[in-house]
Every structure is written in structure tokens, then in C-alpha cells.
Amino acid sequence: MRSPLLWPLLALAGLLLYNLLVTPAFFALRVQDGHLFGSVVDVLRNGAPTALIALAMTLVIATRGIDLSVGASVAISGAVACTWIAGSPDPTSPGTAVVAVLLAVGLCLVLGTFNGFLVAGLGIQPIIATLVLMTAGRGLAQLITDGQIVTVSNPFFSGIGGGFLLGLPIPVLVTAAAFAVVALVTRRTALGLLVESVGVNPTASRLAGIRARGIVWSVYVLAAVCAGVAGLMISSTVNAADANNAGLWIELDAILAVVIGGTLLTGGRYSITGTLVGALVLQTLTTTVYTTGIRPEVTLVFKALVIIAVCLLQSPKLRGSSTRRRRGSPPPAAPPTPLVTEPTPASAR
């Protein structure tokens, strides 16, 4: 009952139960041409970019940081890839798509290095440092595309977001592999403990010999690279780069997924499993709104209500007060105020 995963799992189970009652075909799966299709598969495929960004955001938040520029990195990644493919002599060849992917991810790596330099090198507050790229990055994406929606037709590039491997969508497999690698590296080695120590007390970590700046720098690079891969997933799904709308507000969804999963914004301990559950809750809620015929504009309202409910149920103060009510015990009394006695004058002695 004290696990931070309890209420996110209950919220996810409640959404799935609602879909089962309202839309019985929600869990229906079908195999077509060796590929798996269905609403559940759509939830996993559409939620893969957000989950991938949230994975890196978990480590950023664990170091007491925040990255608001991942949405701009998504737009830049898609803009670079689609512009390169559209302007190449052979826009349909696999080689062109491979070069476009490498250019997009490489540029995002540079952007992550820039964010890490501002935060770890210059000591600028993370919310201010990443706000710079959040504002300028989307403008840079529009400069790359000349303010136009760039469309492409490349089968290899389309397979990044819309392809299948072993019957499953490629974005799902890529995101699952990323979660597995990060969980293995951070939980089977000392890296996870070092990340948590930097988030708990950066000064003490530095005095203990931990290269705190290097760790902080690395998590911002990882966040930008994950955002770049997510941008390739999004742009390849629609075969176009929309610098104005691609990845819009995805940074907030990633942060919300991390918070719903039980990771505190104050840094320190984090939960990769909780982040995955949080991303699934957000995407399941979005899919539920669409499948039940509710207007898409209402999605943000439902999302806010679910997030508020889950965060309140996770609050230690709220859980502590409910536990005391069940036990019938009074709230803890304030510590007694020490009595201050006036010193005895020398003449009285």
C-alpha cells in the first residue's frame, strides 16, 4: 500500500476497465500480413515517443534538473531529417534516409551538449538554461523548413514510425530496448546510485569524489538524443515535418509521466518502472477520449483531473492523515516549547 506505484497502476487499471465496459472491442487484436493491430497496440505505438523522452527526463529530474527543450529537439530532429530527404538527389533511397537519421540525431546530441554546458558548466538554473533552447529551438526548426510543412516519400524512413518487426511496431521495440538498457545500466551498476546521490546533495557528492558535473552533463545529452529519436518516430509516422506542431507540449507530458510514476521533482530517488506506467496512463487516457467520442479539446481537462487525483493520492501528507483517521489516532502533537529562564543578577547571588 505504501508503494508509489500503487495509485498509478490503479489509475491505469481503471482506464482499461472503463474501456472494456464502454468499448468492448478495445482489447480486440487482429493479425494482418503478420502484423499486430488493435487499440492496445495503438496505445503502445502512440505512447512510445513520450515514454522514450520521459525515460531520459527521469534521470534529468533525479539530478534536480528539468529539460524544457525536448519538444524543440523533437521538431528540429524531424525538420533536419525531412529537409535532407526532400532535398537529396534520390529522396527514396535507404542511404538517404540513413544519412538523414544520423544528421538529426547528431544535431540533437550537440543540442544536449549545449544544455549540459549551460547547466553543469556555467551553473545556470536548469529551467532557465533549457528554456533558451525551448524558445529558440522551434524557431530554428522553422528556419530549416522555411516555415513550411516538408513532406517526404521514403519507405525506409517511413518504417521508423510506421514499420513492424516481429509483428510489433518498431517504435514500441525501440522504446522497450531503451528502457531495458537504461534500467540495466543504472540498476546493475553504480551509475544509478551516483545519479541519486547527485540529486540528493550535489555538493556532498562532489566532495566525496563523484564527478557530479559529468553526470549532469550526460543526462542532458541523453535527453536530447532520446528527443531526437522520438522526433524521427513522429515525423516518419506522417511522412512530414511540421516545425510548428511537432512535439508541441511533449515536454510537459514527459514531466507528468515522471511525476505520476513517483519520482520527486526535488531529485534523488527515481523509478524507471513508474515512468513507464505514467506514460501508459497518459496515452491510455488520450486514446480513451478519442475512442469514446469525446471532443479532443477536452483531453487536456481529463488529463489534468487524472494527474491531480493521482498526485494527491501519492501525497505522503494525505496518506498519513487517512491512515490516522482509520486508526482513530489523533494527529501528532507539536513538540513542547522549552522554558527560557532569566539569569540571576550578580547582586542577588
Number of C-alpha atoms within 10 A of each C-alpha: 7 9 8 19 19 16 21 28 19 13 20 20 13 13 16 20 13 14 21 13 10 13 15 11 12 18 14 12 13 11 10 9 7 12 14 17 16 14 17 16 17 17 20 21 21 22 23 28 30 26 31 28 32 32 30 29 30 30 33 27 28 29 28 22 22 25 28 24 28 36 29 33 35 37 31 35 35 34 33 23 29 33 20 22 28 18 11 14 10 13 18 17 16 15 14 21 23 15 13 24 24 14 16 26 26 16 19 27 22 14 24 30 20 20 28 28 20 19 22 20 14 10 12 15 15 21 14 15 22 26 18 14 23 19 13 13 23 25 18 19 25 19 14 18 21 13 14 14 17 21 17 23 16 20 17 18 29 21 18 22 26 19 18 17 13 10 14 17 24 20 29 24 17 18 24 15 13 17 20 12 12 16 17 12 13 16 13 11 11 10 13 20 15 19 28 21 22 24 26 18 15 20 13 13 18 14 10 10 8 17 14 24 17 13 19 26 21 17 26 31 23 22 29 34 29 30 35 32 25 32 31 33 28 28 29 27 18 14 23 23 31 24 31 16 14 24 25 16 14 21 24 16 20 29 26 21 31 33 24 30 30 27 24 17 20 13 23 22 21 24 21 23 15 24 31 23 22 30 31 23 29 27 24 23 23 20 22 22 20 14 14 11 8 11 9 12 9 12 17 13 11 15 18 13 12 18 21 13 14 21 19 14 16 22 12 13 11 11 15 11 14 12 12 13 12 8 9 9 10 9 10 7 6 6 6 6 6 6 6 6 6 6 6 8 7 6 5 5 5
